[in-house]
Amino acid sequence: MTADGPGQAPVGDDYLAQVMAEIDDEVRRRRGEIPVQLERELDEMFLEHAPVAARGGDLKDALALVDQAAFIDPVVPVASQRPAGAVIKKGLRSLNLWYMGWVTHQVSQFGATVSRALHSVDAQLADLQDRVPPASATRVLDSTPADAWWAPRATDALRRAPGRVLHTACGDGWLVSWLVASGVDAYGVDPRPGVADDAELHGADLRQEEPLEHLRAVGRNSLGGAVVSGIVEAMEPARRDQLVRTVVDRLGPRAVLVVHSLSPAAWWADDAPVEADLAPGRPLRPRTWTNLLTTWAVEVFEGPGGMDYVVVAHR
């Protein structure tokens, strides 16, 4: 829904569709009144000044214009407003038609070949779009209490971090507060709307952002440490690998990485969070992190009862 101006009623999608249909009907009714050459020129001007996104983002629309432009007509118009102009133009066209026809035939063949290739790409993209599900928002397991057993261990490790420390899925900023109180320059991001609002009002540096998107916007080697908690368990493998690679790339020399995760045993327990059934991924075993962080010094500490663990890695 959009509005045309202050105080005006919003325009609905149905109304917009009706207007567009009326425009299409009018174009079809008057198509014979517009010369084909002029219509082609108007289409080319519109495509030049209005990107594909302005046409609804449909690649097929752009390919339709490519199909139209693939053929080059060597028979130029000869109409003229000057006396004898049409006769002169017709004579010049007759003299050059054999040459221009040979050139335009080859160019048209090339255009048709390119058009077929683009249609093949469009078909493959459409098939890929049908096969690959859209990216979903990051699932956060809100199962870590403010007095978590691993918080002191993480704080001790991050005191030596040589720069800013990021906590992903920071929630209400409880760990960020711990770190700041210990002299660590820490901040947090969380993908859930409204979770960090109260803490932000009290001056905490918390932001509502997707962790992976935020990390992509951060410069290489610009972080001194990072805490990843509440998100790696439910991630599908490809996205989790991408998150780990991005975190490692953003951490500088002598950086510290802390990862908290539920264990596979907790994931399959009767009291496991609902994400255990709905998530596309599952928790990694603790020793797997040693293989993921091959160039780091990795320590793994299991929590009480073996239901969760924390990884502390030093570069």
VOMARMI-285473 format. One line per 8 residues: number of its first residue (from 1); their letters; for each residue x negated, z negated, y negated of C-alpha. Coordinates in Angstrom, 1 decimal, padded with zeros to 4 digits. Layout:
NUM) A) X Z Y | ...
END
This chain:
1) MTADGPGQ) 000.0 000.0 000.0 | -001.2 000.9 -003.5 | 000.2 000.6 -007.0 | 000.0 003.3 -009.7 | -000.3 000.7 -012.5 | 000.5 -002.7 -013.8 | 004.1 -003.7 -013.2 | 004.9 -000.6 -011.0
9) APVGDDYL) 006.1 -000.8 -007.4 | 003.5 -000.1 -004.7 | 003.6 003.3 -003.1 | 004.1 003.2 000.6 | 002.4 005.2 003.3 | 005.7 006.9 004.2 | 006.3 008.0 000.7 | 002.8 009.4 000.4
17) AQVMAEID) 003.2 011.3 003.7 | 006.5 012.8 002.4 | 004.8 014.0 -000.8 | 001.9 015.6 001.2 | 004.5 017.3 003.5 | 006.3 018.7 000.5 | 003.0 020.0 -000.9 | 002.2 021.7 002.4
25) DEVRRRRG) 005.6 023.3 002.5 | 005.2 024.7 -001.0 | 001.8 026.1 -000.1 | 003.1 027.8 003.0 | 006.1 029.2 001.0 | 003.9 030.7 -001.7 | 000.9 031.6 000.4 | 001.6 035.3 000.1
33) EIPVQLER) 001.6 035.1 -003.7 | -002.1 033.9 -003.8 | -004.8 036.5 -003.0 | -006.8 035.6 000.1 | -010.1 035.8 -001.9 | -008.8 033.3 -004.5 | -007.6 030.9 -001.8 | -011.0 031.0 -000.1
41) ELDEMFLE) -012.7 030.3 -003.5 | -010.4 027.4 -004.1 | -011.1 026.0 -000.7 | -014.9 026.3 -001.2 | -014.6 024.6 -004.6 | -012.6 021.8 -003.2 | -015.0 021.2 -000.3 | -018.0 021.3 -002.8
49) HAPVAARG) -016.5 018.7 -005.2 | -014.5 016.6 -002.6 | -016.5 015.3 000.3 | -015.1 015.2 003.8 | -014.2 011.5 003.4 | -011.8 012.5 000.5 | -010.0 014.7 003.0 | -009.2 011.7 005.2
57) GDLKDALA) -012.6 011.7 006.9 | -011.5 014.3 009.5 | -014.3 016.5 010.8 | -011.9 019.1 012.0 | -010.9 019.8 008.4 | -014.5 020.6 007.5 | -014.9 022.7 010.7 | -011.8 024.7 009.8
65) LVDQAAFI) -013.5 025.7 006.5 | -016.7 026.5 008.4 | -014.7 028.8 010.6 | -013.2 030.5 007.6 | -016.6 030.9 005.9 | -018.4 032.1 009.1 | -017.1 035.7 008.6 | -018.6 037.6 005.6
73) DPVVPVAS) -016.5 040.5 004.5 | -018.7 043.5 003.4 | -015.7 045.4 001.9 | -015.9 044.1 -001.7 | -012.8 044.5 -004.0 | -012.8 047.5 -006.4 | -010.1 046.6 -008.8 | -011.1 047.0 -012.4
81) QRPAGAVI) -009.5 046.7 -015.8 | -011.8 049.3 -017.4 | -011.1 053.1 -017.2 | -012.8 054.7 -014.2 | -014.1 051.3 -013.2 | -012.3 051.3 -009.9 | -013.6 054.8 -009.1 | -017.2 053.8 -009.8
89) KKGLRSLN) -016.9 050.5 -007.8 | -015.4 052.4 -004.9 | -018.2 054.9 -004.9 | -020.9 052.2 -005.0 | -019.1 050.4 -002.2 | -019.1 053.5 -000.1 | -022.8 054.1 -000.7 | -023.8 050.6 000.2
97) LWYMGWVT) -021.3 049.7 002.9 | -023.4 050.9 005.8 | -026.3 048.7 004.7 | -024.2 045.6 003.7 | -022.1 045.9 006.9 | -025.3 045.7 009.0 | -026.5 042.6 007.2 | -023.2 040.8 007.0
105) HQVSQFGA) -022.5 041.5 010.7 | -025.7 039.6 011.7 | -025.0 036.8 009.2 | -021.4 036.5 010.5 | -022.7 036.3 014.1 | -025.1 033.5 013.1 | -022.2 031.7 011.3 | -019.9 032.0 014.4
113) TVSRALHS) -022.7 030.6 016.6 | -023.2 027.6 014.3 | -019.5 027.1 014.2 | -019.2 027.0 018.0 | -022.1 024.5 018.2 | -020.4 022.2 015.6 | -017.1 022.4 017.5 | -019.0 021.3 020.6
121) VDAQLADL) -020.5 018.4 018.8 | -017.1 017.4 017.5 | -015.7 017.5 021.0 | -018.5 015.3 022.3 | -018.1 012.8 019.4 | -014.3 012.6 020.1 | -015.0 012.0 023.8 | -017.6 009.3 022.9
129) QDRVPPAS) -015.1 007.7 020.5 | -012.6 007.5 023.3 | -015.1 006.0 025.7 | -016.8 003.4 023.4 | -014.6 000.5 022.2 | -014.9 -000.3 018.5 | -017.3 -003.1 017.5 | -015.5 -006.4 017.4
137) ATRVLDST) -016.2 -009.4 015.1 | -018.8 -011.9 016.4 | -017.2 -014.5 018.6 | -018.3 -018.0 017.7 | -018.2 -020.9 020.1 | -017.4 -023.9 018.0 | -018.5 -026.4 020.6 | -021.5 -028.0 018.9
145) PADAWWAP) -020.9 -031.5 017.4 | -022.7 -032.6 014.2 | -024.7 -035.1 016.3 | -025.9 -032.6 018.8 | -028.7 -033.7 021.0 | -030.8 -030.7 020.1 | -030.5 -031.0 016.3 | -033.5 -033.5 015.9
153) RATDALRR) -035.7 -031.3 018.1 | -034.8 -028.2 016.1 | -035.4 -030.1 012.8 | -038.8 -031.3 014.0 | -039.8 -027.8 014.9 | -038.5 -026.2 011.7 | -040.3 -028.6 009.4 | -043.4 -026.5 009.9
161) APGRVLHT) -041.6 -023.2 009.2 | -043.5 -021.3 006.5 | -040.5 -020.0 004.6 | -036.7 -019.9 004.4 | -034.8 -020.8 007.5 | -031.5 -019.1 008.5 | -028.8 -020.7 010.6 | -026.4 -018.2 012.1
169) ACGDGWLV) -022.8 -019.3 012.8 | -023.6 -022.3 010.6 | -020.0 -023.6 010.6 | -019.5 -026.2 007.9 | -023.3 -026.4 007.4 | -024.0 -029.6 009.3 | -027.4 -028.4 010.6 | -028.3 -026.8 007.2
177) SWLVASGV) -027.7 -030.2 005.6 | -030.0 -031.8 008.3 | -032.7 -029.3 007.6 | -032.4 -029.6 003.8 | -032.6 -033.4 004.0 | -035.8 -033.0 006.0 | -037.4 -030.8 003.3 | -036.6 -027.4 004.9
185) DAYGVDPR) -035.5 -024.5 002.7 | -032.5 -023.7 004.8 | -029.3 -021.7 004.4 | -026.5 -020.4 006.7 | -024.1 -017.6 007.4 | -020.9 -017.6 009.4 | -018.6 -014.7 010.2 | -015.4 -016.8 010.3
193) PGVADDAE) -013.4 -016.8 007.0 | -013.0 -020.1 005.3 | -015.2 -022.1 007.6 | -017.9 -022.8 005.0 | -015.7 -023.0 001.9 | -015.8 -026.8 001.5 | -019.5 -027.0 002.0 | -020.1 -024.3 -000.5
201) LHGADLRQ) -018.2 -026.2 -003.1 | -020.7 -029.1 -002.7 | -023.6 -026.9 -003.4 | -024.7 -025.8 000.1 | -026.1 -022.3 000.5 | -023.7 -020.9 003.0 | -022.2 -017.5 003.1 | -019.4 -015.7 005.0
209) EEPLEHLR) -021.2 -012.8 006.6 | -021.7 -011.2 010.0 | -025.0 -012.6 011.3 | -026.3 -009.2 012.5 | -025.3 -007.4 009.2 | -027.0 -010.2 007.2 | -030.2 -009.9 009.2 | -030.2 -006.1 008.7
217) AVGRNSLG) -030.1 -006.7 004.9 | -033.0 -009.2 005.0 | -036.6 -007.9 004.5 | -039.1 -007.7 007.4 | -041.2 -010.9 007.9 | -039.3 -012.6 005.1 | -037.9 -015.6 007.1 | -040.0 -018.6 008.1
225) GAVVSGIV) -037.5 -019.7 010.8 | -034.1 -019.1 012.3 | -031.5 -021.0 014.3 | -029.2 -019.0 016.5 | -026.3 -021.0 018.0 | -022.8 -020.4 019.1 | -023.0 -016.6 019.3 | -025.4 -015.4 022.0
233) EAMEPARR) -023.3 -016.6 024.9 | -020.3 -014.3 024.3 | -022.2 -011.2 023.1 | -022.3 -008.1 025.2 | -025.9 -007.4 026.4 | -026.6 -004.5 024.1 | -025.5 -006.3 021.0 | -027.4 -009.5 022.0
241) DQLVRTVV) -030.6 -007.5 022.5 | -030.1 -005.9 019.1 | -029.6 -009.4 017.5 | -032.8 -010.7 019.1 | -034.8 -007.7 018.1 | -033.6 -008.0 014.5 | -034.2 -011.7 014.3 | -037.8 -011.3 015.6
249) DRLGPRAV) -038.4 -008.5 013.2 | -037.3 -010.6 010.2 | -039.4 -013.6 011.1 | -042.9 -013.7 009.6 | -046.2 -015.0 011.0 | -046.2 -018.6 012.3 | -042.4 -018.5 012.3 | -040.1 -020.7 014.4
257) LVVHSLSP) -037.1 -019.5 016.3 | -034.5 -021.9 017.8 | -031.8 -020.7 020.1 | -029.0 -022.9 021.4 | -026.8 -021.7 024.3 | -024.5 -022.9 026.9 | -025.8 -022.6 030.4 | -024.2 -020.3 033.0
265) AAWWADDA) -023.0 -023.4 034.8 | -021.0 -024.5 031.7 | -019.7 -020.9 031.3 | -018.0 -021.0 034.7 | -016.8 -024.7 034.6 | -013.1 -025.5 034.5 | -013.4 -026.8 030.9 | -015.3 -023.8 029.6
273) PVEADLAP) -014.2 -022.4 026.3 | -011.6 -019.6 026.3 | -014.3 -017.1 025.3 | -015.6 -017.4 028.8 | -012.7 -015.3 030.0 | -012.3 -013.0 027.0 | -015.9 -012.3 026.0 | -017.7 -009.1 027.1
281) GRPLRPRT) -020.9 -011.1 027.8 | -022.1 -014.2 029.5 | -024.9 -016.8 028.8 | -028.5 -016.0 029.8 | -030.4 -018.3 032.1 | -033.0 -020.3 030.3 | -036.0 -018.6 031.8 | -034.7 -015.2 030.6
289) WTNLLTTW) -035.7 -016.0 027.0 | -039.3 -016.2 028.1 | -039.0 -012.5 029.0 | -037.2 -011.6 025.8 | -039.8 -013.3 023.6 | -042.9 -012.2 025.4 | -045.3 -012.6 022.5 | -044.0 -016.0 021.5
297) AVEVFEGP) -044.9 -019.5 022.8 | -041.5 -020.5 024.3 | -040.3 -024.0 025.3 | -037.0 -024.6 027.0 | -035.2 -027.9 026.9 | -032.0 -028.6 028.9 | -029.3 -030.8 027.6 | -027.6 -033.7 029.3
305) GGMDYVVV) -025.9 -032.6 032.6 | -027.5 -029.1 032.4 | -024.5 -027.7 030.5 | -026.5 -026.3 027.6 | -030.1 -025.7 026.6 | -032.2 -025.0 023.6 | -035.1 -022.6 023.2 | -037.9 -023.4 020.7
313) AHR) -040.2 -020.4 020.2 | -043.3 -020.3 018.0 | -045.0 -017.1 016.9
END
